[in-house]
Amino acid sequence: MLSQPTSNAPEGSTATTTDTTTSPATMGPTTGPSTTVHEAAAATRAEHTLGLRASFRLYRPACLWSIFLSTCIVMEGFDNAFLASLFAYPPFQEHFGVRQPDGSYQLTAAWQTGLTNGVLAGQVLGLFANGIVADRFGYRKTLIGALAACVAFIFILFFADTLEQLLVGQVLIGIPWGVFQTLTTTYAAEVCPTHLRAHLTTYVNLCWVMGQFIASGVLRAMLSRNDVWGYKIPFALQWMWPVPLMVGIWLAPESPWWLVKKGRLEEAKRSLSRLTSRNTTQEKDGAAFKLDETISMMVHTNEMEKELLAGTSYADLFRGVNLRRTEIVCTTWMIQTLCGSNFMGYSTYFYQQAGLAVENSFSMSLGQYALGAIGTVASWFLMNWFGRRTLYLSGQVIMFALLLAIGCASLAGRSNVAAQWAIGSLLLIYTFTYDATVGPVCYSLVAELTSTRLRTKSVVLARNTYNIMGIVTNIITPRMLNPTGWDWGAKSGFFWAGTCALCAVWTYFRLPEPKGRTYGELDVLFEQGVSARKFSSTVVDVTGTSGHFVAEKVRTSEDEVVEHHVEGRN
């Protein structure tokens, strides 16, 4: 039986459906399998019909809860930027550093690497544990436990008097941060509909930037202090976050997708009711929203994924169609660090090594993070206009040109004042470009391109791939910038321009466009092996009108049509 396509793909691409049998497991709390799929089809059509404003009116509570949970990332952004900026902070350098021949103090490149990688090592442990704990206990309880751990570990950072003690504190605090990195993104992806997913997942990047801006501002204000309290006070400020967040998260609704995966459909319905701002019968904005139909869509998508993969373990990430999805999300997140973003993390130190005075270097960092916040907000509009793939690729191309320009400007020498300010200005433009493209869009892509049944573990693996690559870049970046290391300074731009170019090539050939697709449609596109460059132009209908799983017919070129069947279990 033929179904009309539900997406807005061009007329040149088509998809049809053929009926097969479905599993009894697709039944909702009060419906049979046929009714469940009919309701799933209705919910899919309604979600496509809703525009951005209508989606926000309907899911306003979900947006507010997602924004609140994402505030956890502000803590992480604060401490990450704070630690990197400490390498350029005179009291910290004098207390922990080594005296140089010119009378100044510097942390060795080895200790800079050790401290930054200590955080990443802790995050790797926390991320893998989170993939198991969150699937078992849910998002809310896992986040609350991580926040409680933060309260304890901040004591170690605050009272640390040696580099070894500081390193232990960084490793331990990294464990709960690994939890924040995944659950805030997956929660945002799961509680909001198609038209809001990109905005709420990229808001996580804005939280990073807000934390970095606050950290840079606090340290800039502390420049007048010449004692240890200049860096102990910022450590103590981290205690203001966890308790209010723990109270709010306890009151937040659990992800309905997680509840559906656990078979707790009545709880999922109550949770979805709390995440929406209207009753189940009201019709507005030209589309009817019904809780039962939306839950049926989640049940149907969950069952369809069961037919495509068996189990929800880490090993399943590398089986069948999931192997391609795993490659995409892992590489997408690696690009965040391979495109040269380490320059931003070490920006204050980088500015000083490029020749700027201490006060000017901290002021430039403040301006950099302010531009980053503006860029993240701009990305919300750019994604609606151009899509995720186009924005991700174009951002890398622009950053390649900027990094190349930074490298060329460095050839004028550190004594050239004009070259110093040119490098600083180019880095500001780079920051704006990164935070308007690659930085925030990465969160949207990683959250959307995973399967719903494996989302937590997929995001965990992708983020850990990013962290492992971050360990590598944190080993080489201090050596590039540190005068006791390779002392490349701004010439490092040439190196990162090369890695950025390689990332752009991969993006062009391998990264698909998820804009406007429901999770069920993305499942079908991946299952059929549709080319990344044809995701946006292929029409998909994931539900047939007779109430069964469907067989999809997708036009892959002008002359070739490939037909594939998604069989249900008898």
ABEGO torsion letter per residue (X at the ends): XBBBBABABBAABBBBBBBBBBBAAABBAABBAAAAAAAAAAAAAAAAABBAAAAAAAAAAAAAAAAAAAAAAAAAAAAAAAAAAAAABAAAAAAABBBBAAGBBBBBAAAAAAAAAAAAAAAAAAAAAAAAAAAAAEAAAAAAAAAAAAAAAAAAAAABABAAAAAAAAAAAAAAAAAAAAAAAAAAAAABBAAAAAAAAAAAAAAAAAAAAAAAAAAAAAAABABAAAAAAAAAAAAAAAAAAAAAAAABBBBAAAAAAAGBAAAAAAAAAAABABBAABBBGGBBBBAAAAAAAAAAAAAAAAAABBEABAAAAABEAAAAAAAAAAAAAAAAAAAGAAAAAAAAAAAAAAGBBAAAAAAAAAAAAAAAAAAAAAAAAAAAAAEAAAAAAAAAAAAAAAAAAAAAAAAAEAABAAAAAAAAAAAAAAAAAAAABAAAAAAAAAAAABBAAAAAAAAAAAAAAAAAAAAAAAAAAAAAABAABAGAEAAAAAAAAAAAAAAAAAAAAABBBABGBBAAAAAAAAAAGBBAAAAAABBBBABBAAGBBBBBBBBABAABBBBBBBBBBX
